[in-house]
Amino acid sequence: MPLNNIDEKTLAKLVFEVESLSDHLLAKAIANDLKLKYTIDFDNKASNVNAIQGKGIQANYESKKAFIGNVKLMEDSDIKVNDSIHSKMDQLLQNGHAVMLAAFNNEIVGLISGMDLPRKTAISTLLRLKEIGIKYMIMLTGDHQNVGDAIAKQIGLMEAKGNLLPEDKISAIKQLIKRDKKNSHGWRWC
């Protein structure tokens, strides 16, 4: 969704060029989708791509800074995310969409949203785990809590914890193990 006087094709081109240089799976998926939808050619306008763990990606684009990622990335980069943008993001998040912001030249220029879909084998895998005695399963995700909740509901999980960085996931697992030992619920970890 283009914002602040940028047209859709220009936004798509910027996001495509930056995300094409990332090796993150989501970035590759976004780049592929944009290339197909807009028939974009790679013009090599992006350079110096830097992935920022748990936040997004930073690059130079046409000799200016470009950022694609979450609100925290924008705030850390001194890019203002106004109330109108927060409101648009909240609407998308309420519907289970994953949302990223695109900024160029210190200004938010677009919202990127997509809906995570569970893997086709997720439900059957969870059913099989229940059959072998796994009673309590939880999803740990870096996605927004609403996205995690939506996916968990679709696949029949009891709980989801969202907005987690990799180190947060490790901490969550340690807390669950500690709680299990304390309460002796007989959980099996796999």
N, CA, C and O of each residue as an XYZ file, in Angstrom:
760
protein
N       0.844     -1.164      0.000
C       0.000      0.000      0.000
C       0.894      1.233      0.000
O       1.567      1.505      0.994
N       0.909      1.973     -1.089
C       1.752      3.167     -1.166
C       1.245      4.272     -0.227
O       0.042      4.436     -0.024
N       2.183      5.010      0.325
C       1.875      6.135      1.203
C       2.744      7.319      0.811
O       3.760      7.156      0.136
N       2.344      8.500      1.231
C       3.168      9.714      1.103
C       3.665      9.981     -0.316
O       4.867     10.113     -0.545
N       2.754     10.059     -1.243
C       3.039     10.515     -2.614
C       3.999      9.628     -3.405
O       4.756     10.133     -4.233
N       3.982      8.354     -3.171
C       4.755      7.427     -4.011
C       3.740      6.546     -4.731
O       2.760      6.109     -4.128
N       3.965      6.288     -5.990
C       3.015      5.449     -6.715
C       3.326      3.972     -6.471
O       4.422      3.610     -6.044
N       2.350      3.148     -6.750
C       2.440      1.718     -6.458
C       3.604      1.043     -7.173
O       4.311      0.233     -6.574
N       3.804      1.360     -8.419
C       4.879      0.739     -9.211
C       6.262      1.134     -8.663
O       7.163      0.298     -8.596
N       6.426      2.394     -8.278
C       7.705      2.859     -7.719
C       7.982      2.172     -6.387
O       9.110      1.757     -6.120
N       6.949      2.053     -5.548
C       7.102      1.355     -4.272
C       7.468     -0.108     -4.509
O       8.377     -0.640     -3.872
N       6.756     -0.751     -5.425
C       7.037     -2.159     -5.736
C       8.474     -2.334     -6.206
O       9.139     -3.293     -5.815
N       8.955     -1.429     -7.032
C      10.329     -1.499     -7.550
C      11.350     -1.368     -6.423
O      12.313     -2.133     -6.363
N      11.140     -0.396     -5.527
C      12.054     -0.199     -4.403
C      12.104     -1.451     -3.525
O      13.182     -1.956     -3.209
N      10.941     -1.939     -3.141
C      10.874     -3.118     -2.266
C      11.486     -4.331     -2.967
O      12.236     -5.089     -2.352
N      11.175     -4.515     -4.237
C      11.727     -5.637     -4.997
C      13.253     -5.594     -5.029
O      13.911     -6.595     -4.746
N      13.810     -4.443     -5.371
C      15.273     -4.331     -5.500
C      15.975     -4.597     -4.169
O      16.987     -5.297     -4.129
N      15.437     -4.040     -3.077
C      16.066     -4.229     -1.763
C      15.907     -5.679     -1.303
O      16.884     -6.314     -0.905
N      14.682     -6.203     -1.357
C      14.421     -7.561     -0.866
C      15.133     -8.614     -1.717
O      15.476     -9.683     -1.211
N      15.358     -8.328     -2.997
C      16.062     -9.286     -3.866
C      17.480     -9.550     -3.393
O      18.028    -10.619     -3.663
N      18.079     -8.610     -2.699
C      19.460     -8.767     -2.238
C      19.564     -9.447     -0.877
O      20.666     -9.720     -0.400
N      18.434     -9.716     -0.260
C      18.423    -10.389      1.038
C      18.383    -11.896      0.836
O      17.876    -12.384     -0.173
N      18.924    -12.629      1.807
C      18.828    -14.083      1.728
C      17.763    -14.631      2.675
O      17.662    -15.845      2.854
N      16.971    -13.751      3.282
C      15.884    -14.168      4.163
C      14.754    -14.756      3.315
O      14.440    -14.226      2.249
N      14.144    -15.844      3.780
C      13.104    -16.516      3.006
C      11.899    -15.618      2.729
O      11.353    -15.639      1.627
N      11.482    -14.830      3.723
C      10.354    -13.932      3.521
C      10.690    -12.861      2.480
O       9.858    -12.517      1.640
N      11.905    -12.344      2.544
C      12.336    -11.338      1.569
C      12.308    -11.913      0.157
O      11.849    -11.256     -0.778
N      12.795    -13.130      0.006
C      12.778    -13.781     -1.307
C      11.342    -13.968     -1.808
O      11.061    -13.756     -2.988
N      10.438    -14.364     -0.908
C       9.036    -14.560     -1.295
C       8.405    -13.241     -1.739
O       7.690    -13.195     -2.740
N       8.672    -12.178     -0.996
C       8.139    -10.860     -1.352
C       8.681    -10.427     -2.710
O       7.923     -9.968     -3.565
N       9.981    -10.571     -2.911
C      10.594    -10.184     -4.188
C       9.992    -10.973     -5.345
O       9.682    -10.403     -6.391
N       9.825    -12.275     -5.162
C       9.244    -13.105     -6.233
C       7.817    -12.688     -6.552
O       7.445    -12.584     -7.721
N       7.015    -12.449     -5.519
C       5.628    -12.034     -5.739
C       5.563    -10.693     -6.472
O       4.767    -10.520     -7.395
N       6.406     -9.750     -6.053
C       6.412     -8.442     -6.705
C       6.845     -8.540     -8.168
O       6.275     -7.883     -9.039
N       7.846     -9.359     -8.423
C       8.340     -9.512     -9.801
C       7.238    -10.062    -10.706
O       7.075     -9.618    -11.842
N       6.489    -11.028    -10.190
C       5.405    -11.607    -10.985
C       4.251    -10.631    -11.176
O       3.716    -10.503    -12.277
N       3.870     -9.944    -10.107
C       2.713     -9.047    -10.180
C       2.982     -7.811    -11.034
O       2.106     -7.365    -11.774
N       4.181     -7.263    -10.934
C       4.484     -6.004    -11.614
C       5.458     -6.161    -12.782
O       5.845     -5.163    -13.389
N       5.856     -7.365    -13.103
C       6.864     -7.635    -14.135
C       8.042     -6.650    -14.040
O       8.335     -5.901    -14.972
N       8.686     -6.686    -12.902
C       9.789     -5.777    -12.597
C      11.103     -6.377    -13.066
O      11.356     -7.568    -12.882
N      11.929     -5.549    -13.668
C      13.290     -5.939    -14.016
C      14.222     -5.480    -12.912
O      13.996     -4.441    -12.291
N      15.258     -6.245    -12.669
C      16.245     -5.901    -11.643
C      17.233     -4.916    -12.243
O      17.999     -5.270    -13.139
N      17.223     -3.678    -11.755
C      18.097     -2.627    -12.288
C      19.320     -2.358    -11.424
O      20.138     -1.499    -11.754
N      19.451     -3.085    -10.319
C      20.627     -2.955     -9.467
C      20.765     -1.567     -8.829
O      21.869     -1.028     -8.741
N      19.645     -0.994     -8.385
C      19.674      0.318     -7.736
C      19.930      0.214     -6.245
O      20.204      1.224     -5.596
N      19.848     -0.989     -5.688
C      20.061     -1.189     -4.256
C      21.466     -1.723     -4.007
O      22.020     -2.464     -4.819
N      22.035     -1.327     -2.859
C      23.368     -1.810     -2.480
C      23.500     -1.745     -0.965
O      22.634     -1.214     -0.270
N      24.590     -2.289     -0.476
C      24.904     -2.264      0.964
C      23.747     -2.737      1.827
O      23.370     -2.075      2.794
N      23.194     -3.872      1.479
C      22.077     -4.440      2.227
C      22.579     -4.987      3.555
O      23.592     -5.683      3.620
N      21.844     -4.654      4.613
C      22.201     -5.092      5.954
C      20.952     -5.593      6.660
O      20.024     -4.823      6.908
N      20.926     -6.878      6.983
C      19.804     -7.442      7.735
C      19.975     -7.086      9.209
O      21.065     -7.211      9.767
N      18.893     -6.644      9.823
C      18.911     -6.284     11.236
C      17.984     -7.259     11.946
O      16.762     -7.165     11.830
N      18.567     -8.187     12.673
C      17.845     -9.316     13.253
C      16.621     -8.868     14.045
O      16.701     -8.009     14.923
N      15.498     -9.471     13.708
C      14.255     -9.206     14.407
C      13.597     -7.885     14.057
O      12.568     -7.535     14.636
N      14.172     -7.147     13.122
C      13.625     -5.827     12.783
C      13.372     -5.651     11.293
O      12.337     -5.107     10.905
N      14.296     -6.099     10.451
C      14.114     -5.917      9.020
C      15.418     -5.776      8.278
O      16.405     -6.442      8.588
N      15.411     -4.904      7.296
C      16.556     -4.766      6.408
C      16.794     -3.283      6.098
O      15.859     -2.488      5.997
N      18.061     -2.949      5.953
C      18.466     -1.582      5.601
C      19.335     -1.687      4.359
O      20.096     -2.642      4.204
N      19.218     -0.701      3.473
C      20.029     -0.702      2.251
C      20.163      0.720      1.740
O      19.477      1.635      2.194
N      21.054      0.878      0.796
C      21.100      2.113      0.017
C      20.297      1.848     -1.242
O      20.405      0.785     -1.852
N      19.497      2.818     -1.619
C      18.710      2.713     -2.849
C      18.790      4.065     -3.537
O      18.358      5.080     -2.990
N      19.339      4.069     -4.722
C      19.583      5.319     -5.450
C      20.330      6.319     -4.563
O      19.998      7.504     -4.529
N      21.331      5.828     -3.855
C      22.213      6.618     -2.980
C      21.523      7.213     -1.753
O      22.078      8.105     -1.111
N      20.335      6.740     -1.421
C      19.634      7.177     -0.208
C      19.292      5.952      0.617
O      19.265      4.838      0.094
N      19.030      6.147      1.906
C      18.721      5.031      2.798
C      17.309      4.513      2.553
O      16.364      5.286      2.393
N      17.186      3.191      2.526
C      15.892      2.516      2.441
C      15.819      1.499      3.573
O      16.811      0.846      3.897
N      14.641      1.370      4.169
C      14.420      0.425      5.261
C      13.127     -0.327      4.978
O      12.138      0.258      4.537
N      13.148     -1.619      5.235
C      11.941     -2.431      5.141
C      11.919     -3.288      6.398
O      12.822     -4.092      6.633
N      10.873     -3.105      7.205
C      10.804     -3.862      8.440
C       9.714     -3.376      9.371
O       8.718     -2.788      8.948
N       9.927     -3.636     10.651
C       8.900     -3.332     11.635
C       9.031     -1.916     12.198
O       9.951     -1.174     11.855
N       8.092     -1.567     13.066
C       8.062     -0.230     13.673
C       9.345      0.035     14.446
O       9.869      1.148     14.420
N       9.850     -0.977     15.130
C      11.075     -0.813     15.925
C      12.242     -0.398     15.025
O      13.037      0.461     15.405
N      12.351     -0.995     13.848
C      13.403     -0.607     12.903
C      13.272      0.864     12.529
O      14.260      1.598     12.493
N      12.044      1.283     12.253
C      11.822      2.681     11.862
C      12.179      3.626     13.018
O      12.865      4.627     12.816
N      11.716      3.305     14.211
C      12.003      4.154     15.373
C      13.498      4.223     15.644
O      14.032      5.297     15.919
N      14.176      3.080     15.569
C      15.628      3.047     15.791
C      16.386      3.839     14.721
O      17.520      4.264     14.941
N      15.754      4.032     13.570
C      16.368      4.755     12.449
C      15.876      6.202     12.366
O      16.106      6.891     11.372
N      15.197      6.650     13.422
C      14.663      8.023     13.510
C      13.688      8.366     12.390
O      13.670      9.488     11.885
N      12.878      7.379     12.013
C      11.838      7.592     11.006
C      10.496      7.580     11.730
O      10.152      6.605     12.398
N       9.747      8.661     11.595
C       8.482      8.820     12.309
C       7.399      7.933     11.700
O       7.181      7.921     10.488
N       6.725      7.189     12.584
C       5.569      6.384     12.197
C       4.362      7.083     12.820
O       4.124      6.972     14.022
N       3.606      7.800     11.993
C       2.508      8.608     12.544
C       1.290      7.759     12.912
O       1.229      6.566     12.613
N       0.327      8.403     13.567
C      -0.868      7.713     14.045
C      -1.682      7.093     12.919
O      -2.262      6.022     13.092
N      -1.730      7.749     11.778
C      -2.469      7.224     10.637
C      -1.878      5.894     10.161
O      -2.609      4.956      9.842
N      -0.570      5.830     10.120
C       0.103      4.589      9.702
C      -0.111      3.505     10.752
O      -0.377      2.352     10.409
N       0.002      3.866     12.026
C      -0.263      2.890     13.099
C      -1.688      2.334     12.977
O      -1.907      1.137     13.161
N      -2.642      3.195     12.672
C      -4.037      2.778     12.539
C      -4.205      1.794     11.383
O      -4.894      0.784     11.528
N      -3.586      2.077     10.242
C      -3.656      1.171      9.094
C      -3.016     -0.172      9.417
O      -3.526     -1.225      9.034
N      -1.884     -0.122     10.133
C      -1.212     -1.359     10.527
C      -2.091     -2.170     11.473
O      -2.214     -3.386     11.327
N      -2.701     -1.491     12.444
C      -3.555     -2.181     13.417
C      -4.716     -2.903     12.746
O      -5.069     -4.016     13.136
N      -5.307     -2.271     11.738
C      -6.412     -2.910     11.015
C      -5.940     -4.200     10.352
O      -6.618     -5.225     10.427
N      -4.797     -4.151      9.714
C      -4.256     -5.340      9.054
C      -3.884     -6.414     10.074
O      -4.171     -7.594      9.868
N      -3.251     -6.012     11.165
C      -2.846     -6.966     12.198
C      -4.049     -7.646     12.844
O      -3.997     -8.836     13.154
N      -5.133     -6.897     13.047
C      -6.343     -7.470     13.640
C      -6.899     -8.605     12.783
O      -7.558     -9.513     13.289
N      -6.627     -8.544     11.488
C      -7.099     -9.574     10.574
C      -6.064    -10.671     10.332
O      -6.225    -11.482      9.420
N      -5.009    -10.701     11.138
C      -4.020    -11.767     11.049
C      -2.958    -11.576      9.991
O      -2.245    -12.520      9.653
N      -2.839    -10.366      9.459
C      -1.803    -10.092      8.463
C      -0.477     -9.773      9.142
O      -0.442     -9.138     10.196
N       0.598    -10.215      8.535
C       1.928     -9.763      8.922
C       2.145     -8.441      8.191
O       1.841     -8.338      7.003
N       2.669     -7.429      8.888
C       2.797     -6.101      8.299
C       4.226     -5.600      8.448
O       4.827     -5.709      9.517
N       4.761     -5.052      7.366
C       6.066     -4.394      7.392
C       5.905     -2.996      6.808
O       4.984     -2.718      6.040
N       6.814     -2.148      7.190
C       6.849     -0.786      6.668
C       8.004     -0.658      5.693
O       9.035     -1.313      5.845
N       7.824      0.183      4.700
C       8.906      0.523      3.772
C       9.173      2.019      3.921
O       8.250      2.833      3.870
N      10.434      2.366      4.103
C      10.814      3.779      4.223
C      11.918      4.078      3.227
O      12.767      3.239      2.927
N      11.876      5.306      2.723
C      12.893      5.754      1.782
C      13.155      7.227      2.054
O      12.225      8.023      2.186
N      14.422      7.573      2.135
C      14.820      8.954      2.356
C      14.156      9.533      3.616
O      13.641     10.651      3.604
N      14.182      8.742      4.706
C      13.671      9.128      6.031
C      12.168      9.344      6.096
O      11.688     10.102      6.939
N      11.418      8.685      5.210
C       9.970      8.829      5.215
C       9.319      7.475      4.932
O       9.773      6.730      4.063
N       8.256      7.163      5.668
C       7.498      5.944      5.390
C       6.820      6.115      4.039
O       6.096      7.087      3.823
N       7.051      5.173      3.127
C       6.465      5.266      1.790
C       5.490      4.135      1.482
O       4.813      4.161      0.454
N       5.414      3.139      2.370
C       4.478      2.060      2.082
C       4.332      1.054      3.201
O       5.174      0.939      4.091
N       3.233      0.333      3.121
C       2.961     -0.809      3.995
C       2.980     -2.061      3.144
O       2.461     -2.072      2.028
N       3.568     -3.098      3.664
C       3.592     -4.390      2.980
C       2.897     -5.357      3.922
O       3.289     -5.485      5.082
N       1.881     -6.032      3.439
C       1.204     -6.993      4.306
C       0.982     -8.293      3.559
O       0.869     -8.333      2.334
N       0.925     -9.326      4.329
C       0.661    -10.643      3.773
C       0.057    -11.514      4.857
O       0.191    -11.238      6.049
N      -0.586    -12.535      4.435
C      -1.227    -13.430      5.390
C      -0.436    -14.722      5.425
O      -0.273    -15.398      4.409
N       0.050    -15.054      6.606
C       0.745    -16.321      6.764
C      -0.261    -17.460      6.648
O      -1.369    -17.397      7.179
N       0.151    -18.480      5.954
C      -0.667    -19.674      5.851
C       0.098    -20.822      6.494
O       1.303    -20.963      6.287
N      -0.592    -21.634      7.265
C       0.113    -22.773      7.864
C       0.549    -23.760      6.785
O      -0.062    -23.854      5.720
N       1.602    -24.481      7.082
C       2.045    -25.521      6.152
C       0.946    -26.551      5.995
O       0.176    -26.808      6.920
N       0.886    -27.131      4.822
C      -0.176    -28.101      4.529
C      -0.145    -29.290      5.492
O      -1.182    -29.890      5.774
N       1.028    -29.624      5.987
C       1.162    -30.792      6.861
C       1.033    -30.443      8.348
O       1.140    -31.329      9.196
N       0.808    -29.175      8.674
C       0.811    -28.760     10.085
C      -0.247    -29.490     10.908
O       0.059    -30.026     11.974
N      -1.474    -29.516     10.430
C      -2.555    -30.125     11.217
C      -2.310    -31.614     11.410
O      -2.461    -32.124     12.520
N      -1.937    -32.315     10.355
C      -1.704    -33.763     10.486
C      -0.506    -34.044     11.393
O      -0.512    -35.027     12.134
N       0.516    -33.194     11.344
C       1.678    -33.375     12.223
C       1.283    -33.182     13.676
O       1.692    -33.959     14.539
N       0.496    -32.157     13.956
C       0.055    -31.911     15.333
C      -0.833    -33.038     15.836
O      -0.728    -33.439     16.996
N      -1.702    -33.552     14.981
C      -2.540    -34.689     15.378
C      -1.690    -35.901     15.716
O      -1.966    -36.610     16.684
N      -0.676    -36.134     14.933
C       0.235    -37.273     15.184
C       0.975    -37.077     16.507
O       1.140    -38.035     17.263
N       1.418    -35.867     16.795
C       2.087    -35.599     18.072
C       1.146    -35.849     19.244
O       1.566    -36.377     20.274
N      -0.121    -35.475     19.096
C      -1.107    -35.752     20.148
C      -1.284    -37.255     20.344
O      -1.409    -37.732     21.472
N      -1.293    -37.990     19.243
C      -1.447    -39.437     19.298
C      -0.318    -40.109     20.070
O      -0.538    -41.123     20.731
N       0.886    -39.554     19.993
C       2.022    -40.170     20.693
C       2.207    -39.605     22.102
O       3.194    -39.906     22.774
N       1.253    -38.786     22.541
C       1.272    -38.354     23.933
C       1.684    -36.920     24.207
O       1.771    -36.524     25.369
N       1.934    -36.150     23.200
C       2.253    -34.743     23.427
C       0.918    -34.028     23.681
O       0.069    -33.938     22.794
N       0.754    -33.525     24.902
C      -0.532    -32.946     25.267
C      -0.573    -31.437     25.115
O      -1.627    -30.877     24.814
N       0.535    -30.781     25.314
C       0.538    -29.326     25.303
C       1.534    -28.833     24.269
O       2.734    -29.082     24.382
N       1.037    -28.138     23.268
C       1.904    -27.617     22.215
C       1.678    -26.110     22.116
O       0.563    -25.614     22.275
N       2.754    -25.412     21.852
C       2.716    -23.958     21.776
C       3.538    -23.513     20.568
O       4.544    -24.135     20.227
N       3.105    -22.443     19.934
C       3.852    -21.900     18.805
C       4.621    -20.671     19.268
O       4.055    -19.779     19.900
N       5.899    -20.626     18.955
C       6.743    -19.467     19.225
C       7.088    -18.849     17.878
O       7.596    -19.528     16.986
N       6.806    -17.545     17.735
C       6.986    -16.911     16.435
C       7.523    -15.493     16.567
O       7.294    -14.812     17.567
N       8.226    -15.072     15.554
C       8.684    -13.690     15.478
C       7.610    -12.774     14.915
O       7.739    -11.551     14.971
N       6.553    -13.364     14.371
C       5.451    -12.565     13.833
C       4.688    -11.894     14.969
O       4.839    -12.254     16.136
N       3.871    -10.920     14.607
C       3.028    -10.215     15.564
C       2.144    -11.224     16.302
O       1.794    -12.271     15.757
N       1.794    -10.901     17.531
C       0.970    -11.802     18.344
C      -0.339    -12.158     17.633
O      -0.760    -13.314     17.684
N      -0.990    -11.201     16.974
C      -2.255    -11.482     16.271
C      -2.060    -12.503     15.158
O      -2.917    -13.360     14.943
N      -0.942    -12.416     14.454
C      -0.649    -13.374     13.388
C      -0.450    -14.759     13.997
O      -0.999    -15.745     13.506
N       0.338    -14.825     15.068
C       0.551    -16.100     15.749
C      -0.755    -16.704     16.245
O      -0.987    -17.904     16.098
N      -1.606    -15.871     16.833
C      -2.902    -16.354     17.336
C      -3.766    -16.894     16.204
O      -4.413    -17.930     16.353
N      -3.778    -16.192     15.070
C      -4.593    -16.623     13.928
C      -4.118    -17.971     13.389
O      -4.933    -18.851     13.111
N      -2.826    -18.129     13.243
C      -2.281    -19.403     12.743
C      -2.525    -20.520     13.755
O      -2.934    -21.621     13.387
N      -2.272    -20.228     15.036
C      -2.487    -21.240     16.076
C      -3.932    -21.740     16.055
O      -4.179    -22.941     16.166
N      -4.865    -20.832     15.916
C      -6.276    -21.212     15.870
C      -6.562    -22.098     14.663
O      -7.288    -23.086     14.770
N      -5.989    -21.740     13.513
C      -6.233    -22.511     12.285
C      -5.751    -23.951     12.404
O      -6.371    -24.864     11.859
N      -4.652    -24.152     13.113
C      -4.060    -25.497     13.157
C      -4.348    -26.236     14.469
O      -3.897    -27.366     14.653
N      -5.089    -25.609     15.372
C      -5.517    -26.297     16.587
C      -4.532    -26.262     17.741
O      -4.537    -27.162     18.581
N      -3.689    -25.245     17.799
C      -2.778    -25.113     18.933
C      -3.465    -24.382     20.077
O      -4.364    -23.568     19.864
N      -3.026    -24.685     21.294
C      -3.608    -24.065     22.478
C      -3.119    -22.643     22.696
O      -3.839    -21.805     23.239
N      -1.898    -22.380     22.273
C      -1.296    -21.097     22.606
C      -0.250    -20.705     21.574
O       0.378    -21.555     20.942
N      -0.076    -19.383     21.418
C       0.985    -18.843     20.574
C       1.619    -17.675     21.309
O       0.936    -16.895     21.972
N       2.914    -17.568     21.184
C       3.636    -16.413     21.715
C       4.295    -15.724     20.531
O       5.102    -16.325     19.822
N       3.948    -14.463     20.323
C       4.448    -13.724     19.176
C       5.429    -12.634     19.553
O       5.745    -12.436     20.726
N       5.908    -11.927     18.530
C       6.850    -10.814     18.682
C       8.174    -11.256     19.311
O       8.804    -10.481     20.030
N       8.592    -12.477     19.051
C       9.796    -13.018     19.687
C      11.000    -12.979     18.758
O      10.918    -13.376     17.595
N      12.107    -12.500     19.283
C      13.391    -12.620     18.606
C      13.912    -14.035     18.856
O      13.402    -14.717     19.745
N      14.903    -14.492     18.107
C      15.426    -15.846     18.343
C      15.826    -16.090     19.792
O      15.536    -17.152     20.343
N      16.483    -15.124     20.410
C      16.879    -15.328     21.808
C      15.675    -15.357     22.749
O      15.731    -15.989     23.804
N      14.577    -14.674     22.375
C      13.346    -14.730     23.167
C      12.717    -16.115     23.094
O      12.140    -16.596     24.070
N      12.832    -16.752     21.934
C      12.291    -18.103     21.779
C      13.046    -19.077     22.678
O      12.443    -19.956     23.294
N      14.353    -18.919     22.751
C      15.160    -19.771     23.632
C      14.750    -19.559     25.082
O      14.597    -20.523     25.832
N      14.572    -18.312     25.479
C      14.135    -18.006     26.849
C      12.767    -18.606     27.131
O      12.539    -19.150     28.212
N      11.854    -18.511     26.171
C      10.506    -19.065     26.348
C      10.561    -20.580     26.536
O       9.844    -21.131     27.371
N      11.407    -21.243     25.767
C      11.546    -22.695     25.908
C      12.107    -23.043     27.286
O      11.630    -23.971     27.939
N      13.119    -22.296     27.724
C      13.685    -22.540     29.050
C      12.642    -22.342     30.144
O      12.596    -23.115     31.101
N      11.800    -21.310     30.013
C      10.742    -21.074     30.997
C       9.721    -22.200     30.991
O       9.259    -22.621     32.051
N       9.364    -22.691     29.814
C       8.410    -23.792     29.722
C       8.978    -25.063     30.350
O       8.259    -25.786     31.040
N      10.246    -25.336     30.120
C      10.887    -26.513     30.720
C      10.922    -26.371     32.236
O      10.630    -27.319     32.965
N      11.277    -25.191     32.697
C      11.325    -24.926     34.146
C       9.932    -25.091     34.762
O       9.785    -25.696     35.824
N       8.920    -24.552     34.092
C       7.547    -24.674     34.586
C       7.113    -26.127     34.588
O       6.423    -26.569     35.507
N       7.517    -26.886     33.549
C       7.169    -28.297     33.458
C       7.774    -29.076     34.611
O       7.097    -29.896     35.232
N       9.035    -28.828     34.900
C       9.695    -29.538     35.999
C       9.031    -29.207     37.328
O       8.892    -30.076     38.188
N       8.624    -27.961     37.496
C       8.000    -27.510     38.736
C       6.601    -28.111     38.896
O       6.230    -28.529     39.993
N       5.832    -28.155     37.819
C       4.448    -28.620     37.891
C       4.278    -30.088     37.573
O       3.210    -30.651     37.815
N       5.309    -30.724     37.034
C       5.301    -32.143     36.689
C       4.053    -32.560     35.908
O       3.349    -33.489     36.302
N       3.792    -31.887     34.832
C       2.659    -32.238     33.984
C       2.976    -33.415     33.074
O       2.089    -33.917     32.384
N       4.189    -33.848     33.064
C       4.557    -34.970     32.223
C       4.637    -34.612     30.746
O       4.374    -35.451     29.884
N       4.997    -33.383     30.459
C       5.149    -32.998     29.062
C       6.330    -33.735     28.468
O       7.285    -34.072     29.167
N       6.255    -33.977     27.194
C       7.379    -34.563     26.479
C       7.879    -33.524     25.495
O       7.106    -32.974     24.712
N       9.158    -33.261     25.539
C       9.753    -32.272     24.631
C      10.345    -32.984     23.444
O      11.003    -34.014     23.583
N      10.108    -32.431     22.280
C      10.732    -33.014     21.083
C      11.210    -31.905     20.184
O      11.766    -32.170     19.118
